[in-house]
Amino acid sequence: MDKPEPIGQVLAEYLKAAGLSDRVQQATVIPEWPRLVGPEIAAVTEPLVITSDGTLFVAVASSPWMAELTLMEPALLKALNAPGNERAPVTKIRYRLRG
């Protein structure tokens, strides 16, 4: 009888074998969003989804904030893709008004 393995290890092996581990790692930007962008931006935004090409879709509270964040995109991308992040990079950010 085989020795039991930790569920996290089994899941990681399954995701890797299924070719999904890179996408799962890429999606970690969503729960990390508040830490990466700071509390002020996190309070008026909500990351929604990241596509396989690295486009992150973010809901924004208002049009003025959307304009401001569009201007801040290079700095936000730098923060999201800082050294030490072990995921595929975010290549673009697209904003939508929160509905």
C-alpha positions as CSV (number, residue, x, y, z in Angstrom):
1,M,0.0,0.0,0.0
2,D,1.3,3.5,-0.9
3,K,2.0,6.1,1.7
4,P,-0.6,8.9,1.6
5,E,0.5,12.1,0.0
6,P,-0.5,15.7,0.9
7,I,-3.6,16.9,-1.1
8,G,-1.7,20.0,-2.1
9,Q,1.0,17.9,-3.7
10,V,-1.5,15.6,-5.5
11,L,-3.4,18.6,-6.8
12,A,-0.2,20.3,-8.0
13,E,0.9,17.2,-9.8
14,Y,-2.6,16.8,-11.4
15,L,-2.6,20.5,-12.6
16,K,0.9,20.1,-14.0
17,A,-0.1,16.9,-15.9
18,A,-3.2,18.5,-17.2
19,G,-1.3,21.5,-18.4
20,L,-3.1,23.9,-16.1
21,S,-0.5,24.8,-13.5
22,D,0.7,27.9,-15.4
23,R,-2.8,29.3,-15.7
24,V,-3.5,28.6,-12.0
25,Q,-0.3,30.4,-11.1
26,Q,-1.2,33.3,-13.4
27,A,-4.6,33.6,-11.7
28,T,-2.9,34.2,-8.3
29,V,-2.7,37.9,-9.3
30,I,-6.5,38.2,-8.5
31,P,-6.3,37.4,-4.7
32,E,-3.0,39.3,-4.5
33,W,-4.4,42.4,-6.1
34,P,-4.9,44.4,-2.9
35,R,-1.4,43.8,-1.8
36,L,0.1,44.5,-5.2
37,V,-1.8,47.8,-5.9
38,G,-2.3,49.1,-2.4
39,P,-5.4,49.8,-0.4
40,E,-6.5,53.0,-2.2
41,I,-6.7,51.4,-5.6
42,A,-8.0,48.1,-4.2
43,A,-10.9,50.0,-2.6
44,V,-12.2,51.2,-6.0
45,T,-11.4,48.2,-8.1
46,E,-12.1,44.5,-8.4
47,P,-10.0,42.2,-10.5
48,L,-12.3,39.9,-12.5
49,V,-10.4,37.6,-14.8
50,I,-7.0,37.1,-16.4
51,T,-6.8,35.7,-19.9
52,S,-4.2,33.2,-21.2
53,D,-2.4,36.0,-23.0
54,G,-2.0,38.0,-19.8
55,T,-4.8,40.5,-20.1
56,L,-6.3,41.3,-16.7
57,F,-9.8,42.7,-16.7
58,V,-10.6,44.9,-13.7
59,A,-14.0,46.4,-12.6
60,V,-13.7,50.1,-11.6
61,A,-16.0,52.2,-9.4
62,S,-16.2,55.3,-11.6
63,S,-15.1,56.9,-14.9
64,P,-12.7,59.3,-13.3
65,W,-10.9,56.3,-11.6
66,M,-10.9,54.4,-14.9
67,A,-9.1,57.4,-16.5
68,E,-6.6,57.7,-13.7
69,L,-5.9,53.9,-13.7
70,T,-5.4,53.9,-17.5
71,L,-2.7,56.6,-17.0
72,M,-1.2,54.5,-14.2
73,E,-1.1,51.3,-16.2
74,P,2.7,51.2,-16.8
75,A,3.3,51.6,-13.0
76,L,0.6,49.0,-12.2
77,L,2.1,46.5,-14.6
78,K,5.5,47.0,-13.0
79,A,4.0,46.3,-9.6
80,L,2.1,43.3,-10.8
81,N,5.1,41.8,-12.5
82,A,7.8,42.7,-9.9
83,P,10.7,40.3,-9.5
84,G,9.8,37.4,-7.2
85,N,6.4,36.7,-8.8
86,E,6.4,33.2,-10.1
87,R,3.7,33.5,-12.6
88,A,3.2,34.5,-16.2
89,P,3.3,38.2,-16.5
90,V,0.3,40.5,-16.8
91,T,0.7,42.1,-20.2
92,K,-2.3,44.5,-20.3
93,I,-5.0,45.8,-18.0
94,R,-8.5,46.5,-19.3
95,Y,-11.0,48.3,-17.2
96,R,-14.8,48.1,-17.1
97,L,-17.2,50.2,-15.1
98,R,-18.5,48.3,-12.1
99,G,-22.2,47.5,-12.9
